[in-house]
Amino acid sequence: MIRFALRCTHGHAFESWFQSGAAYDGLRARGLVVCPECGSTEVEKALMAPAVASAPETAAPAPRAEIAARLRRLREEVEANSDYVGPRFAQEARAMYLGEIPDRAIYGEARPDEAKALIEDGVPVLPLPFTPKAKVN
């Protein structure tokens, strides 16, 4: 549906809804678009400002220092509460998913093809927003 602002040759302004621009053209050509004030069928589209939805108010983005601090805290949380498995991540995650080894929180590295295969197989994994580093024992 589309709404047009219309004006007849006598200067009367009004609005009407149409299924499409082509539907308006067809109705007008057959004399079926009529001014509600004077009954004139000599009607033209008037200039009309488009109805544009305004963007919803959003919170200001966090400053870079705040984002860096959040990432640092996330890294500390992951490293403190997870086992680093390095390049064995895909094998470890799949083995836990299949029940072959006990579940535990792990992090490490996976090649893109390994990560894709895990996701396609339904293994619950997420990328980290930082590059993991090995725990020093």
Backbone bond lengths (Angstrom), bond angles and torsions (degrees), N, CA, C in turn:
res aa  C-N    CA-C-N  psi(-1)  N-CA   C-N-CA  omega(-1)  CA-C   N-CA-C  phi
1 M - - - 1.445 - - 1.525 108.53 -
2 I 1.323 114.12 144.99 1.459 120.47 179.08 1.523 108.66 -137.62
3 R 1.319 115.23 142.24 1.464 120.35 179.44 1.525 108.47 -107.28
4 F 1.315 115.24 130.88 1.461 120.47 177.64 1.514 110.07 -115.22
5 A 1.321 115.90 140.92 1.459 121.67 167.79 1.528 105.00 -85.32
6 L 1.316 116.47 129.92 1.463 121.67 -174.93 1.523 110.19 -124.18
7 R 1.341 115.66 159.93 1.467 121.70 178.31 1.524 107.32 -147.73
8 C 1.336 115.21 133.51 1.461 118.49 177.36 1.531 109.32 -89.53
9 T 1.327 116.95 172.47 1.469 120.84 -177.82 1.525 112.25 -66.54
10 H 1.345 117.95 -13.89 1.469 121.78 178.35 1.527 111.37 -92.71
11 G 1.333 116.75 3.95 1.462 121.13 175.64 1.512 115.22 88.78
12 H 1.323 118.19 5.13 1.463 120.01 178.37 1.534 109.61 -76.70
13 A 1.321 116.23 129.79 1.466 121.57 179.96 1.521 109.52 -103.71
14 F 1.324 115.64 139.28 1.465 121.03 176.84 1.526 108.50 -157.45
15 E 1.320 115.43 170.12 1.463 121.00 179.06 1.515 109.30 -123.11
16 S 1.324 116.23 153.85 1.457 120.25 175.95 1.521 108.68 -154.26
17 W 1.336 114.76 153.03 1.458 122.41 179.25 1.521 109.95 -98.73
18 F 1.334 115.48 142.85 1.462 121.69 178.76 1.523 108.34 -136.28
19 Q 1.319 115.49 155.53 1.457 120.07 179.98 1.527 110.88 -63.81
20 S 1.329 116.65 -34.49 1.462 121.63 179.09 1.524 108.22 -164.64
21 G 1.331 115.60 173.13 1.457 119.57 175.46 1.518 111.30 -63.03
22 A 1.321 116.36 -37.84 1.468 120.76 178.61 1.522 110.74 -66.28
23 A 1.338 116.93 -36.38 1.469 119.89 178.20 1.531 109.95 -64.07
24 Y 1.341 116.92 -42.05 1.473 120.08 176.68 1.530 109.96 -58.98
25 D 1.336 116.74 -47.98 1.467 120.32 -178.28 1.526 111.30 -59.00
26 G 1.333 116.55 -43.06 1.466 120.37 -179.93 1.523 112.32 -64.97
27 L 1.339 117.49 -44.04 1.465 121.19 179.23 1.522 111.19 -65.47
28 R 1.324 116.74 -41.33 1.465 120.74 179.95 1.529 110.33 -64.03
29 A 1.336 117.00 -42.87 1.470 121.15 -179.68 1.533 111.23 -61.29
30 R 1.329 116.35 -31.81 1.472 119.77 179.61 1.528 112.52 -89.30
31 G 1.348 117.94 4.01 1.462 121.29 178.30 1.515 113.94 76.02
32 L 1.339 116.76 24.62 1.459 120.11 -176.60 1.528 113.93 -100.06
33 V 1.326 117.21 -1.93 1.463 120.56 173.29 1.525 106.22 -97.01
34 V 1.336 115.09 115.23 1.465 120.65 -169.82 1.526 110.23 -125.02
35 C 1.332 116.69 138.48 1.463 122.20 175.72 1.540 108.13 -67.47
36 P 1.334 117.61 126.91 1.460 119.75 -178.66 1.533 113.02 -70.95
37 E 1.339 118.46 -16.35 1.467 120.41 -178.83 1.521 113.12 -89.77
38 C 1.340 116.49 -43.45 1.467 118.19 -174.18 1.529 113.66 -119.63
39 G 1.331 117.64 -8.11 1.456 121.02 179.24 1.514 114.76 80.65
40 S 1.313 118.13 6.80 1.457 121.42 179.36 1.524 110.27 -66.17
41 T 1.325 115.18 140.39 1.467 119.85 175.00 1.533 110.81 -100.08
42 E 1.311 116.62 2.89 1.461 121.33 175.69 1.528 107.59 -88.59
43 V 1.336 114.97 85.76 1.457 122.71 -172.95 1.530 109.05 -122.00
44 E 1.311 115.84 139.27 1.467 122.44 177.50 1.527 109.16 -127.86
45 K 1.310 115.22 155.97 1.469 119.83 173.34 1.523 107.56 -70.04
46 A 1.320 115.56 138.61 1.460 121.31 176.53 1.529 108.21 -100.69
47 L 1.329 116.15 162.08 1.461 119.22 175.46 1.524 108.55 -63.22
48 M 1.319 114.96 138.80 1.452 119.09 -176.33 1.517 108.72 -144.95
49 A 1.309 115.90 134.25 1.464 119.75 175.68 1.522 108.33 -75.71
50 P 1.313 118.09 133.33 1.462 119.36 -179.79 1.525 110.95 -66.98
51 A 1.303 115.77 148.21 1.459 121.19 175.66 1.527 107.16 -82.13
52 V 1.307 116.36 110.73 1.455 121.71 -177.67 1.519 108.02 -116.11
53 A 1.309 116.01 123.93 1.460 119.81 178.59 1.519 108.63 -72.02
54 S 1.308 115.60 135.45 1.457 118.51 177.88 1.519 109.05 -79.81
55 A 1.303 115.08 151.18 1.462 120.34 179.73 1.520 108.90 -69.31
56 P 1.322 116.85 141.81 1.464 118.89 178.33 1.517 110.27 -65.05
57 E 1.309 115.22 149.99 1.459 120.36 177.64 1.519 108.35 -64.41
58 T 1.304 116.39 131.59 1.461 119.74 177.82 1.515 108.67 -124.06
59 A 1.286 114.28 154.05 1.458 119.29 178.34 1.523 108.91 -68.77
60 A 1.300 115.68 149.06 1.463 120.05 177.67 1.525 108.88 -63.56
61 P 1.325 117.16 142.27 1.459 118.89 179.44 1.527 110.83 -62.03
62 A 1.306 114.65 148.19 1.464 119.91 179.71 1.522 109.52 -67.02
63 P 1.314 117.06 141.15 1.468 119.78 177.09 1.528 110.65 -62.34
64 R 1.313 116.07 155.02 1.468 120.99 -177.67 1.524 112.42 -55.57
65 A 1.315 117.11 -38.63 1.465 119.57 -178.92 1.527 110.42 -63.47
66 E 1.331 117.30 -38.47 1.461 120.97 179.06 1.527 110.58 -67.92
67 I 1.314 116.81 -41.36 1.467 120.51 178.27 1.519 109.98 -63.57
68 A 1.321 117.09 -43.73 1.468 121.10 179.29 1.527 110.32 -61.89
69 A 1.315 117.42 -39.61 1.465 120.90 179.49 1.528 110.73 -66.57
70 R 1.331 117.24 -40.49 1.467 120.77 178.09 1.529 110.92 -63.86
71 L 1.336 116.89 -42.81 1.471 120.33 178.30 1.526 110.94 -63.81
72 R 1.323 116.61 -39.03 1.469 120.78 178.88 1.531 109.83 -63.56
73 R 1.351 116.80 -43.64 1.473 119.92 178.77 1.532 110.97 -65.04
74 L 1.336 117.33 -38.91 1.458 120.71 178.07 1.521 110.39 -62.96
75 R 1.325 116.63 -45.30 1.470 120.47 178.22 1.520 110.29 -58.83
76 E 1.326 117.25 -45.87 1.462 121.12 -179.79 1.528 110.82 -60.93
77 E 1.338 117.02 -41.57 1.466 121.95 179.08 1.528 111.02 -64.03
78 V 1.320 116.67 -46.41 1.466 120.81 -179.90 1.526 109.80 -62.75
79 E 1.313 117.30 -47.78 1.459 120.54 -176.95 1.526 112.01 -67.30
80 A 1.323 118.06 -32.67 1.461 121.05 -178.96 1.525 112.44 -77.00
81 N 1.332 117.34 -27.75 1.461 120.28 -171.45 1.524 114.43 -118.34
82 S 1.327 117.68 13.01 1.466 121.07 -178.62 1.514 109.73 -136.77
83 D 1.330 115.29 159.29 1.461 121.25 175.56 1.522 108.98 -95.49
84 Y 1.324 116.13 130.99 1.459 121.13 175.54 1.516 108.66 -81.22
85 V 1.345 116.97 121.65 1.463 120.94 -179.33 1.523 111.92 -113.44
86 G 1.327 116.57 3.02 1.460 121.28 175.75 1.510 113.47 57.53
87 P 1.339 117.59 -136.49 1.463 121.21 -176.69 1.535 113.49 -73.46
88 R 1.334 117.73 -2.26 1.464 120.72 176.95 1.539 111.37 -88.12
89 F 1.330 117.68 9.65 1.461 120.86 -174.44 1.528 112.94 -53.70
90 A 1.328 117.57 -50.00 1.467 120.53 -176.51 1.534 110.99 -61.25
91 Q 1.330 117.58 -43.53 1.461 120.90 -179.64 1.528 110.98 -65.30
92 E 1.333 116.58 -42.99 1.464 121.04 -179.84 1.531 110.90 -65.45
93 A 1.325 116.99 -45.67 1.471 120.76 -178.96 1.529 110.58 -62.17
94 R 1.328 117.00 -42.79 1.472 120.82 179.85 1.531 110.33 -66.25
95 A 1.315 117.95 -41.84 1.466 121.13 -179.71 1.531 110.44 -63.05
96 M 1.328 117.93 -40.60 1.466 120.24 176.67 1.521 110.67 -64.71
97 Y 1.320 116.37 -43.73 1.467 121.48 -179.53 1.525 111.31 -60.03
98 L 1.329 116.40 -38.53 1.463 121.24 -178.85 1.532 112.36 -83.33
99 G 1.341 117.16 -3.05 1.456 120.79 178.93 1.511 113.57 79.39
100 E 1.314 117.58 14.76 1.464 121.32 -178.44 1.526 112.06 -77.90
101 I 1.345 115.97 -26.71 1.462 120.87 176.78 1.530 107.31 -135.56
102 P 1.342 118.36 159.58 1.466 120.93 -179.14 1.540 111.43 -64.26
103 D 1.328 115.15 146.46 1.467 120.54 176.41 1.519 109.81 -68.06
104 R 1.317 115.21 142.80 1.461 122.67 172.75 1.516 107.38 -161.99
105 A 1.302 117.24 161.52 1.462 121.36 177.16 1.519 108.58 -77.73
106 I 1.337 115.74 127.25 1.464 120.67 179.73 1.524 109.76 -132.33
107 Y 1.317 115.42 159.93 1.458 121.80 169.28 1.514 108.21 -147.66
108 G 1.326 115.15 157.84 1.456 120.09 -178.62 1.507 109.88 173.58
109 E 1.307 116.86 -151.81 1.457 121.87 -178.52 1.521 109.90 -120.36
110 A 1.332 114.67 149.15 1.465 121.27 174.00 1.519 107.74 -142.17
111 R 1.314 115.93 142.19 1.462 120.31 174.81 1.539 108.10 -68.12
112 P 1.318 117.73 156.48 1.472 119.78 179.69 1.526 113.43 -54.41
113 D 1.342 117.94 -40.93 1.470 119.65 179.79 1.524 111.53 -66.91
114 E 1.341 117.27 -35.03 1.465 120.55 177.34 1.524 110.87 -67.37
115 A 1.335 116.46 -44.91 1.462 120.73 179.77 1.528 110.55 -62.39
116 K 1.316 116.84 -42.42 1.469 121.32 178.85 1.522 110.63 -61.44
117 A 1.329 117.50 -43.47 1.468 121.27 179.75 1.524 110.92 -63.85
118 L 1.334 117.69 -40.63 1.463 120.69 178.07 1.532 110.13 -60.56
119 I 1.320 116.45 -47.54 1.471 121.27 -178.46 1.524 110.25 -63.23
120 E 1.332 116.95 -45.31 1.470 120.68 179.96 1.520 112.05 -62.39
121 D 1.332 117.14 -29.96 1.459 121.12 -179.82 1.533 112.38 -87.75
122 G 1.322 117.44 0.60 1.465 120.88 176.92 1.511 114.89 85.25
123 V 1.325 117.54 10.21 1.463 120.61 178.61 1.528 107.21 -72.61
124 P 1.342 117.73 124.42 1.473 119.71 -177.12 1.529 112.09 -73.98
125 V 1.315 116.84 101.64 1.465 123.29 178.32 1.519 109.07 -132.49
126 L 1.300 116.01 154.65 1.462 122.06 176.42 1.521 109.40 -138.80
127 P 1.323 116.81 144.42 1.467 118.20 175.14 1.525 110.13 -75.63
128 L 1.294 116.26 147.81 1.460 121.14 175.75 1.518 108.87 -90.40
129 P 1.323 117.60 146.69 1.468 119.50 179.22 1.526 112.57 -83.64
130 F 1.310 116.51 25.39 1.460 122.43 176.71 1.522 108.21 -154.12
131 T 1.307 116.82 163.44 1.462 121.16 178.36 1.525 107.72 -85.54
132 P 1.323 116.00 123.42 1.480 118.39 -179.35 1.521 110.90 -63.60
133 K 1.305 114.56 150.94 1.456 118.95 172.79 1.516 107.05 -128.42
134 A 1.302 115.30 146.47 1.458 121.43 -176.08 1.523 110.38 -64.90
135 K 1.327 115.24 144.95 1.453 120.48 173.11 1.526 108.46 -73.90
136 V 1.291 115.01 139.87 1.461 119.11 176.54 1.515 107.25 -95.23
137 N 1.337 116.44 120.93 1.473 120.21 -178.67 1.498 110.92 -95.15
